[in-house]
Amino acid sequence: MQTLSKSAVSVRLSPEVRARLHALSEVRRSSASALVVQAVASFLDREEKREAIRRECIAAHEEYMLTGLHVTGEEVDAWVDRLLKGEKAELPECHA
């Protein structure tokens, strides 16, 4: 496993954001830098997941365009309702 060295990044913050960051760092007894690192990591996790979902949606649409196979919204809603009631429910089958 490759070890990555840390490097500094300069970020311009508005005075309001800077004040909020410093206030929170005092309350949390943490450095502003540590909070920024945590915030960036959380942002990247969320956005990487969002991008993965976007790619899955594009692939699903492309598959639908090729095959015409699909599941209706009503079928999905009924399936989810059964799951929420604690029932065992198989995924609806795709159809043309």
GROMACS elastic network, one bead per residue, 0.5 to 0.9 nm:
[ bonds ]
;  ai    aj funct       b0    kb
   13    16     6  0.79305   500
   13    17     6  0.59719   500
   13    18     6  0.57754   500
   14    17     6  0.52719   500
   14    18     6  0.60879   500
   14    19     6  0.85559   500
   15    18     6  0.50279   500
   15    19     6  0.60528   500
   15    20     6  0.85944   500
   16    19     6  0.51792   500
   16    20     6  0.62512   500
   16    21     6  0.86171   500
   17    20     6  0.50488   500
   17    21     6  0.60399   500
   17    22     6  0.85890   500
   18    21     6  0.50575   500
   18    22     6  0.61944   500
   18    23     6  0.85592   500
   18    32     6  0.89703   500
   19    22     6  0.52025   500
   19    23     6  0.60646   500
   19    24     6  0.85768   500
   20    23     6  0.50765   500
   20    24     6  0.61253   500
   20    25     6  0.85086   500
   21    24     6  0.52407   500
   21    25     6  0.60899   500
   21    26     6  0.86936   500
   21    32     6  0.61797   500
   21    35     6  0.77502   500
   21    36     6  0.82616   500
   22    26     6  0.62375   500
   22    27     6  0.87158   500
   22    31     6  0.81269   500
   22    32     6  0.59985   500
   23    26     6  0.52841   500
   23    27     6  0.64118   500
   23    28     6  0.87108   500
   23    32     6  0.89958   500
   24    27     6  0.50605   500
   24    28     6  0.60045   500
   24    29     6  0.81919   500
   24    30     6  0.83077   500
   24    32     6  0.80062   500
   24    35     6  0.84808   500
   25    28     6  0.51162   500
   25    29     6  0.56361   500
   25    31     6  0.55279   500
   25    32     6  0.53375   500
   25    33     6  0.87850   500
   25    34     6  0.85289   500
   25    35     6  0.70054   500
   26    30     6  0.65544   500
   26    31     6  0.77456   500
   26    32     6  0.84691   500
   27    30     6  0.78632   500
   28    31     6  0.84251   500
   30    33     6  0.82735   500
   30    34     6  0.65831   500
   30    35     6  0.71398   500
   31    34     6  0.51844   500
   31    35     6  0.65158   500
   31    36     6  0.87397   500
   32    35     6  0.51421   500
   32    36     6  0.62172   500
   32    37     6  0.86690   500
   33    36     6  0.50839   500
   33    37     6  0.61808   500
   33    38     6  0.86197   500
   34    37     6  0.50897   500
   34    38     6  0.61934   500
   34    39     6  0.85911   500
   35    38     6  0.50486   500
   35    39     6  0.60675   500
   35    40     6  0.85842   500
   36    40     6  0.60760   500
   36    41     6  0.84951   500
   37    40     6  0.52197   500
   37    41     6  0.61451   500
   37    42     6  0.86098   500
   38    41     6  0.51532   500
   38    42     6  0.61467   500
   38    43     6  0.85619   500
   39    42     6  0.51320   500
   39    43     6  0.60844   500
   39    44     6  0.85925   500
   40    44     6  0.60982   500
   40    45     6  0.85766   500
   41    44     6  0.51312   500
   41    45     6  0.61626   500
   41    46     6  0.86664   500
   42    45     6  0.51344   500
   42    46     6  0.62251   500
   42    47     6  0.85850   500
   43    46     6  0.52429   500
   43    47     6  0.60668   500
   43    48     6  0.84466   500
   44    47     6  0.51284   500
   44    48     6  0.58399   500
   44    49     6  0.84133   500
   45    48     6  0.53008   500
   45    49     6  0.62695   500
   45    50     6  0.86616   500
   46    49     6  0.52549   500
   46    50     6  0.61988   500
   46    51     6  0.86912   500
   47    51     6  0.60464   500
   47    52     6  0.85341   500
   48    51     6  0.50346   500
   48    52     6  0.61870   500
   48    53     6  0.86730   500
   49    52     6  0.50528   500
   49    53     6  0.62740   500
   49    54     6  0.86196   500
   50    53     6  0.51454   500
   50    54     6  0.61928   500
   50    55     6  0.87275   500
   51    55     6  0.62068   500
   51    56     6  0.85898   500
   52    55     6  0.51431   500
   52    56     6  0.62097   500
   52    57     6  0.86633   500
   53    57     6  0.61583   500
   53    58     6  0.86548   500
   54    57     6  0.50972   500
   54    58     6  0.62780   500
   54    59     6  0.86667   500
   55    58     6  0.51062   500
   55    59     6  0.61592   500
   55    60     6  0.85502   500
   56    59     6  0.50823   500
   56    60     6  0.60460   500
   56    61     6  0.85542   500
   57    60     6  0.50181   500
   57    61     6  0.61013   500
   57    62     6  0.85307   500
   58    61     6  0.51195   500
   58    62     6  0.61415   500
   58    63     6  0.85893   500
   59    62     6  0.50498   500
   59    63     6  0.61232   500
   59    64     6  0.85783   500
   60    63     6  0.50262   500
   60    64     6  0.61435   500
   60    65     6  0.86178   500
   61    65     6  0.61357   500
   61    66     6  0.86419   500
   62    65     6  0.50488   500
   62    66     6  0.62942   500
   62    67     6  0.87007   500
   63    66     6  0.51361   500
   63    67     6  0.60614   500
   63    68     6  0.76653   500
   63    69     6  0.78827   500
   64    67     6  0.52302   500
   64    69     6  0.55409   500
   64    70     6  0.65206   500
   65    68     6  0.56799   500
   65    69     6  0.83027   500
   66    69     6  0.83975   500
   67    70     6  0.86369   500
   67    96     6  0.78307   500
   68    95     6  0.77231   500
   68    96     6  0.53431   500
   69    94     6  0.54272   500
   70    93     6  0.81715   500
   70    95     6  0.54270   500
   70    96     6  0.62578   500
   71    74     6  0.83030   500
   71    75     6  0.63783   500
   71    76     6  0.69524   500
   71    92     6  0.68507   500
   71    93     6  0.68999   500
   71    94     6  0.51543   500
   71    95     6  0.65879   500
   71    96     6  0.85814   500
   72    75     6  0.51790   500
   72    76     6  0.64263   500
   72    77     6  0.86661   500
   72    94     6  0.87135   500
   73    76     6  0.50927   500
   73    77     6  0.60511   500
   73    78     6  0.85766   500
   74    78     6  0.61174   500
   74    79     6  0.85434   500
   75    78     6  0.52068   500
   75    79     6  0.62077   500
   75    80     6  0.86777   500
   75    92     6  0.65911   500
   76    79     6  0.50269   500
   76    80     6  0.61307   500
   76    81     6  0.85201   500
   76    91     6  0.80922   500
   76    92     6  0.70073   500
   77    80     6  0.51338   500
   77    81     6  0.60526   500
   77    82     6  0.86764   500
   78    81     6  0.50524   500
   78    82     6  0.63382   500
   78    83     6  0.87559   500
   79    82     6  0.52705   500
   79    83     6  0.63905   500
   79    84     6  0.87531   500
   79    89     6  0.64502   500
   79    90     6  0.76006   500
   79    91     6  0.68340   500
   79    92     6  0.70440   500
   80    83     6  0.50103   500
   80    84     6  0.60978   500
   80    85     6  0.86127   500
   80    89     6  0.84405   500
   81    84     6  0.50894   500
   81    85     6  0.62918   500
   81    86     6  0.88430   500
   81    87     6  0.88137   500
   82    85     6  0.51264   500
   82    86     6  0.65621   500
   82    87     6  0.53085   500
   82    88     6  0.71755   500
   82    89     6  0.63659   500
   83    86     6  0.51211   500
   83    87     6  0.52927   500
   83    88     6  0.63836   500
   83    89     6  0.63163   500
   84    87     6  0.73450   500
   85    88     6  0.89524   500
   86    89     6  0.89372   500
   89    92     6  0.85577   500
   90    93     6  0.85267   500
